[in-house]
């Protein structure tokens, strides 16, 4: 289900840098969620077809960021493994 909170999270993620202060503080103030819970919700949301339809550029960018982080994490954990490209 894609609701107003989901839209608000995607809108926030697109424009969070405009909020004063730390992103974590803005997450708490805006959504009443801990940053960890926010990122859990965002991760699930960005894998939904509804989110992709709502803001395809943002969702694709978030996927690239997640893939880059996973790749970096894998390199730290197993530096001798060949790169996948």
N, C-alpha and C positions, 0 to 999 in steps of 0.2 A: 504494500500500500504506500503510495506517495502522497504525503500530506503537506500542510503548511510548514510544519517544523522541518521537513525534509527540504523544502524549497528555501527556507530561511538558512539552513545549514549550508546549502550550496551557494546561496547568495553571500553569506558571511565568508565562506572559503575563497570566493572570488575577490572579495574586497576587504579582507581582515586587516591588511596593512594600513588602512585608513583609520582604524581605531587607535586612540591614544594608548600608550602603555604596551605591556606584554600581551601577546596573543592569548596566553593561558588565562590571564585576568579577564580579557574580553570574552572568552568562552564561558567562564564562570558567570559573569555579569549578564551576558546575553541569553544563555541557555540554561543556566543553573545546573550545569553538568561539570564533572571533573574533566580535565583535559583527556585523561585516559578513556573515559566513557565516550567523550565527544569523538575521539579518533576511532573507537570501535564502531560507533554509529556511522561515521563518515565512510569508513572502509566498507561496511555492508552496503551503504547507500550508493557508493560510486560503482558498485558491481551490478546495480539494477538498471534494467532497460529504461525505466521511467526517468532516472537521473540522466542517462545518456541522451534521451529525447529532450529533456528540459534544458540542458546546457552541454552540448557535445564537446565543445572546445575545452571547457573546464574539466570535465570528466576524463577526457583523453590526456590532458596535462597531468592530472592527479595520478593516472595510471603510469605515465612515464616516470613521475617522481617516485612512485612506489617501486617500480621495477629497478630504477637506479639505486634506491636504498637497499633493496634486496640483493642486488649484484654486489654492492659495496660490502654489505654484511657477509656475504658468502666469501668474498676475497679475504676478509679479515679472519674468518673462521678456517678457511682452507686455501691459503695463499698459493699452493702448488697446483691447484686444479686449473685446467685449461678454460679460457674464456669462451662463453657461448655467444656467438653472434651470427 
